Structure formats: structure tokens, C-alpha cells
Amino acid sequence: MGAPLTEVQKKNPETSIGSYPKFDGKNFSTDIVIRGRDAAIIAAAEADVISMIEAIGRLREEKQP
């Protein structure tokens, strides 16, 4: 997820995007945080992050037998 998220950050330079992986003892997860000063710019970055996550999901589905 690091490389695609870096591309999202490059596309949205007026934001700060961070990913915070977690493990609760049973499951792994990642919080993605988008910070910025303009709601429209944050919303655009959010849309790009959602598209990135969907693309990763499609790749995972393709790899499953």
C-alpha cells in the first residue's frame, strides 16, 4: 500500500496523508488520515484514497484462486 499511497500524496500536495498500521492481537488494519486546510482539497484526496483502496481490493481478488 505504500507505493500507491505515495502516488496519492504526490497528486494531492496540499494535503498531508498518513497511514497508521495496527494489530489488535487478531486482525491487522490501517488507519489512513488526510489533513489539509481546504475541505474541497481534502475531499479530492479522500476520493483518490478510496479509488486506491478499491484498486488494491481488485488486485487481491484477481490473485485469489
C-alpha positions as CSV (number, residue, x, y, z in Angstrom):
1,M,0.0,0.0,0.0
2,G,3.0,2.3,0.5
3,A,3.7,2.9,-3.2
4,P,0.1,3.6,-4.2
5,L,-0.4,5.9,-1.2
6,T,2.8,7.8,-2.1
7,E,1.3,8.4,-5.6
8,V,-1.9,9.7,-4.0
9,Q,0.2,12.1,-1.8
10,K,2.1,13.4,-4.9
11,K,-1.3,14.0,-6.7
12,N,-2.5,15.9,-3.6
13,P,0.4,18.1,-2.5
14,E,-1.7,20.5,-0.4
15,T,-2.6,17.7,2.0
16,S,-0.7,15.6,4.5
17,I,-1.6,11.9,4.2
18,G,-0.5,9.3,6.8
19,S,-1.1,5.6,7.2
20,Y,-1.0,4.0,10.6
21,P,-1.0,0.2,10.7
22,K,-2.4,-1.6,13.7
23,F,-2.6,-5.1,15.0
24,D,-5.1,-5.8,17.8
25,G,-3.9,-9.4,18.5
26,K,-6.2,-10.9,16.0
27,N,-6.5,-8.6,13.0
28,F,-4.3,-6.2,11.1
29,S,-5.8,-2.9,9.9
30,T,-4.6,0.5,8.8
31,D,-6.0,4.0,9.6
32,I,-5.4,6.5,6.8
33,V,-5.6,10.1,7.8
34,I,-5.8,13.1,5.5
35,R,-5.1,16.6,6.8
36,G,-5.4,19.9,5.0
37,R,-6.8,23.4,5.2
38,D,-9.5,23.2,2.5
39,A,-12.4,20.9,2.6
40,A,-12.6,20.5,-1.2
41,I,-9.0,19.6,-1.4
42,I,-9.4,17.0,1.4
43,A,-12.4,15.6,-0.3
44,A,-10.5,15.2,-3.6
45,A,-7.7,13.4,-1.7
46,E,-10.2,11.2,0.0
47,A,-11.7,10.2,-3.4
48,D,-8.2,9.3,-4.6
49,V,-7.6,7.2,-1.4
50,I,-10.9,5.4,-1.9
51,S,-10.0,4.6,-5.5
52,M,-6.6,3.4,-4.4
53,I,-8.2,1.0,-1.8
54,E,-10.7,-0.3,-4.4
55,A,-7.9,-0.9,-6.9
56,I,-5.9,-2.9,-4.2
57,G,-9.0,-4.9,-3.5
58,R,-9.5,-5.8,-7.1
59,L,-5.8,-6.9,-7.4
60,R,-6.3,-9.1,-4.3
61,E,-9.4,-10.7,-5.9
62,E,-7.6,-11.4,-9.1
63,K,-4.8,-13.2,-7.2
64,Q,-7.1,-15.5,-5.4
65,P,-7.7,-18.9,-7.0
